[in-house]
Amino acid sequence: MVLILSVISDLKNKKTMQMLDAFEKSKSVEVLLMFQKKTTWRTTDLLHEFKNEFGKFSYNTIRSRIDSLVELGVLEAKVYDESRNLEEYTITKLGKDVTERFVALIQLFK
């Protein structure tokens, strides 16, 4: 039983460390905060609105951040146009929880 609890604890700590690593990277928090405005974004709409909100950015950087958030389970990806390989992203329950915490931290330091 102790071994099982230890493994579960290690998995949680690993997930936490992966999240911290992901949000340490430039623009990760900004991408997540976009999902406060809308819970689902199509790729092109998200990139357009991101530019309006935060200014100049690297397309590859934002794509990388989105992919990382999908891998962590913070966002969910779904193809909406297979012929052009276009996706839309929806924030998950985990993503909503993480966003709430980031917003609280941001408000605390304002």
C-alpha positions as CSV (number, residue, x, y, z in Angstrom):
1,M,0.0,0.0,0.0
2,V,2.8,2.4,0.9
3,L,4.5,1.6,-2.4
4,I,1.3,2.4,-4.3
5,L,0.9,5.7,-2.5
6,S,4.6,6.5,-3.1
7,V,4.2,5.9,-6.9
8,I,1.0,8.0,-7.0
9,S,2.8,10.8,-5.2
10,D,5.8,10.6,-7.6
11,L,3.4,10.8,-10.6
12,K,1.7,13.8,-9.2
13,N,5.1,15.5,-8.5
14,K,6.3,14.6,-12.0
15,K,3.1,16.2,-13.5
16,T,3.6,19.2,-11.3
17,M,7.2,19.6,-12.4
18,Q,6.1,19.2,-16.1
19,M,3.6,22.0,-15.6
20,L,6.1,24.3,-14.0
21,D,8.5,23.6,-16.8
22,A,5.9,24.4,-19.4
23,F,4.7,27.6,-17.8
24,E,8.3,28.8,-17.3
25,K,8.6,29.1,-21.1
26,S,7.8,32.4,-22.8
27,K,4.2,33.0,-23.8
28,S,2.8,29.9,-22.1
29,V,0.8,31.8,-19.5
30,E,-0.4,34.3,-22.2
31,V,-1.7,31.4,-24.3
32,L,-3.5,30.0,-21.3
33,L,-5.0,33.4,-20.4
34,M,-6.6,33.6,-23.9
35,F,-8.9,30.8,-22.8
36,Q,-10.4,33.1,-20.2
37,K,-12.0,35.0,-23.0
38,K,-13.3,31.9,-24.8
39,T,-13.2,28.3,-23.8
40,T,-12.7,27.1,-27.4
41,W,-10.5,28.6,-30.1
42,R,-9.8,27.7,-33.7
43,T,-6.1,27.9,-34.4
44,T,-6.3,30.9,-36.8
45,D,-8.6,32.8,-34.5
46,L,-6.4,32.2,-31.5
47,L,-3.3,33.4,-33.3
48,H,-5.1,36.5,-34.7
49,E,-6.4,37.4,-31.3
50,F,-3.1,36.6,-29.6
51,K,-1.4,39.1,-31.9
52,N,-4.1,41.8,-31.1
53,E,-3.7,41.1,-27.4
54,F,0.0,40.7,-27.0
55,G,1.6,42.1,-30.1
56,K,4.4,40.5,-32.2
57,F,5.1,36.8,-31.6
58,S,6.7,33.8,-33.3
59,Y,4.2,31.4,-34.8
60,N,6.4,28.5,-34.0
61,T,6.7,29.5,-30.4
62,I,2.9,29.8,-29.9
63,R,2.4,26.5,-31.7
64,S,5.0,24.9,-29.4
65,R,3.3,26.3,-26.3
66,I,-0.2,25.1,-27.4
67,D,1.2,21.6,-28.1
68,S,2.8,21.5,-24.7
69,L,-0.5,22.5,-23.0
70,V,-2.3,19.8,-25.0
71,E,0.3,17.2,-23.9
72,L,-0.2,18.2,-20.2
73,G,-4.0,17.9,-20.5
74,V,-4.6,21.7,-20.0
75,L,-6.0,22.0,-23.5
76,E,-7.7,19.5,-25.7
77,A,-7.2,19.5,-29.5
78,K,-9.7,18.5,-32.1
79,V,-9.4,18.6,-35.9
80,Y,-12.2,20.6,-37.5
81,D,-10.9,20.7,-41.0
82,E,-9.0,17.5,-42.0
83,S,-8.2,18.7,-45.5
84,R,-6.2,21.7,-44.2
85,N,-5.2,20.0,-40.9
86,L,-6.8,22.8,-38.9
87,E,-7.5,22.3,-35.2
88,E,-9.5,23.9,-32.4
89,Y,-8.5,23.9,-28.8
90,T,-10.8,23.7,-25.8
91,I,-9.7,24.3,-22.2
92,T,-10.1,21.3,-19.9
93,K,-11.1,21.2,-16.3
94,L,-7.5,21.0,-15.3
95,G,-6.8,24.0,-17.6
96,K,-9.6,26.0,-15.9
97,D,-8.2,25.2,-12.5
98,V,-4.7,26.2,-13.5
99,T,-6.0,29.4,-15.1
100,E,-7.8,30.4,-12.0
101,R,-4.6,30.0,-10.0
102,F,-2.6,32.1,-12.4
103,V,-5.2,34.8,-12.4
104,A,-5.2,34.9,-8.6
105,L,-1.4,35.2,-8.6
106,I,-1.5,38.0,-11.2
107,Q,-4.1,39.8,-9.2
108,L,-2.1,39.4,-6.0
109,F,0.9,41.1,-7.5
110,K,-0.9,44.0,-9.2
